[in-house]
Amino acid sequence: MELILKQDVENLGFKDDVVTVKNGYGRNFLIPQGEAILATVSAKKVLAENLKQRAFKEKRIVDDATKIADAIKALELKIASKVGTGDKLFGSVNNINVAEALEKQGQSIDKKFITVQGGNVKRLGKYNATVRLHREVSVDLEFEVVAQA
């Protein structure tokens, strides 16, 4: 029995996959649970059209994310922080501070998509962060922690 999955099913497939299962499994479990529909000729045509439209939308989203990534690469980020003896900071610099600095530069990125390499920064100097804009687009961002005047 051929079915089109409406959602991810463990050990079987992902959403919009066409899978072949035993008749009883499909008729008695997958279809009544709303996890699959019969893979008729018309259902396959509708699925193909939906996948084509989704691919077009996905391409546009990836292109927008790439433009933002290029804009972020061009930025020179300096984060001012209070400094104690030597080059140690009072507190630390993390993804929240990087997100705020990007916001000041005109790029609004959510803090949960920013990962500072090495965790929290506790000294002055240059560091790297990774900004994930899309599942296929991420950019390495170099920033500098400087002493607050």
C-alpha positions as CSV (number, residue, x, y, z in Angstrom):
1,M,0.0,0.0,0.0
2,E,1.4,3.4,-1.0
3,L,0.9,6.3,1.3
4,I,1.9,10.0,1.4
5,L,3.0,10.9,4.9
6,K,1.4,14.1,6.4
7,Q,3.9,14.3,9.2
8,D,7.2,12.7,10.3
9,V,6.8,9.1,11.3
10,E,9.6,7.5,13.3
11,N,11.3,4.6,11.5
12,L,9.2,5.2,8.4
13,G,9.9,8.6,6.8
14,F,9.5,12.3,6.8
15,K,6.6,14.6,5.9
16,D,5.6,14.5,2.2
17,D,7.4,11.2,1.6
18,V,5.7,8.5,-0.5
19,V,6.2,5.2,1.4
20,T,5.1,1.7,0.9
21,V,3.7,-0.1,4.0
22,K,1.8,-3.2,4.7
23,N,-2.0,-2.9,4.2
24,G,-2.9,-3.4,7.9
25,Y,-0.4,-0.8,9.1
26,G,-1.7,1.8,6.7
27,R,-5.4,1.1,7.0
28,N,-5.6,0.5,10.8
29,F,-3.0,2.9,12.1
30,L,-1.5,5.6,9.8
31,I,-4.6,6.7,8.0
32,P,-6.9,6.8,11.1
33,Q,-4.3,8.6,13.2
34,G,-4.1,11.3,10.4
35,E,-0.4,10.6,9.8
36,A,-0.9,9.6,6.1
37,I,-3.2,9.6,3.1
38,L,-3.5,7.2,0.2
39,A,-1.1,7.9,-2.6
40,T,-3.6,8.1,-5.4
41,V,-2.6,9.6,-8.8
42,S,-4.3,12.9,-8.0
43,A,-2.8,13.1,-4.5
44,K,0.7,12.6,-6.0
45,K,0.1,15.4,-8.5
46,V,-1.0,17.7,-5.7
47,L,2.1,16.7,-3.7
48,A,4.4,17.4,-6.6
49,E,2.9,20.9,-7.1
50,N,3.2,21.7,-3.4
51,L,6.8,20.6,-3.3
52,K,7.6,22.8,-6.4
53,Q,6.0,25.8,-4.7
54,R,7.7,25.2,-1.4
55,A,11.1,24.9,-3.2
56,F,10.5,28.3,-4.9
57,K,9.6,30.0,-1.6
58,E,12.6,28.3,0.1
59,K,14.9,29.6,-2.6
60,R,13.7,33.2,-2.0
61,I,14.2,32.8,1.8
62,V,17.7,31.5,1.3
63,D,18.5,34.4,-1.1
64,D,17.3,36.9,1.5
65,A,19.4,35.2,4.2
66,T,22.4,35.4,2.0
67,K,22.0,39.1,1.5
68,I,21.8,39.6,5.3
69,A,24.9,37.4,5.7
70,D,26.9,39.6,3.3
71,A,25.8,42.7,5.1
72,I,26.9,41.2,8.5
73,K,30.3,40.1,7.1
74,A,30.9,43.8,6.1
75,L,30.3,45.0,9.7
76,E,33.1,45.8,12.0
77,L,31.8,45.1,15.5
78,K,33.3,46.5,18.7
79,I,31.7,45.8,22.0
80,A,32.7,48.1,24.9
81,S,32.9,46.5,28.4
82,K,34.1,47.5,31.8
83,V,37.6,46.2,32.5
84,G,39.3,45.3,35.8
85,T,43.0,44.7,36.4
86,G,44.9,43.6,33.3
87,D,42.5,42.7,30.5
88,K,39.9,40.9,32.6
89,L,36.3,42.1,32.2
90,F,33.8,42.7,34.9
91,G,31.2,40.1,33.9
92,S,31.4,38.7,30.5
93,V,30.4,39.2,26.8
94,N,28.0,36.7,25.3
95,N,25.5,36.2,22.5
96,I,23.1,38.8,24.0
97,N,25.8,41.5,23.8
98,V,26.6,40.5,20.2
99,A,22.9,40.7,19.3
100,E,22.6,44.2,20.9
101,A,25.8,45.4,19.0
102,L,24.3,44.1,15.7
103,E,21.0,45.9,16.5
104,K,23.0,49.2,16.9
105,Q,24.5,48.5,13.5
106,G,21.1,48.1,11.9
107,Q,20.9,44.2,11.7
108,S,18.2,42.7,13.9
109,I,19.2,39.1,14.7
110,D,17.6,37.1,17.5
111,K,20.1,36.1,20.2
112,K,19.3,32.4,20.0
113,F,20.7,32.3,16.5
114,I,24.1,33.7,17.6
115,T,26.7,31.4,19.1
116,V,29.9,32.9,20.6
117,Q,32.7,30.4,20.0
118,G,34.2,29.4,23.4
119,G,31.1,30.4,25.3
120,N,31.3,33.6,27.3
121,V,34.2,36.1,26.6
122,K,36.0,37.2,29.8
123,R,39.0,39.1,28.4
124,L,39.7,41.9,25.9
125,G,40.5,40.9,22.3
126,K,39.2,39.6,19.1
127,Y,36.7,36.8,19.0
128,N,34.4,34.9,16.6
129,A,30.7,34.2,16.7
130,T,28.5,32.2,14.3
131,V,25.2,33.7,13.2
132,R,22.7,31.2,11.8
133,L,20.3,32.9,9.5
134,H,18.7,29.8,7.9
135,R,19.3,26.1,8.1
136,E,21.5,26.4,5.0
137,V,23.0,29.9,5.6
138,S,25.3,30.8,8.5
139,V,28.0,33.4,8.7
140,D,31.1,33.7,10.9
141,L,31.2,37.1,12.6
142,E,34.4,38.6,14.0
143,F,34.0,41.1,16.9
144,E,36.4,42.9,19.2
145,V,35.9,43.4,22.9
146,V,37.3,46.8,23.9
147,A,37.7,48.7,27.2
148,Q,34.8,51.1,28.0
149,A,36.0,54.7,28.1
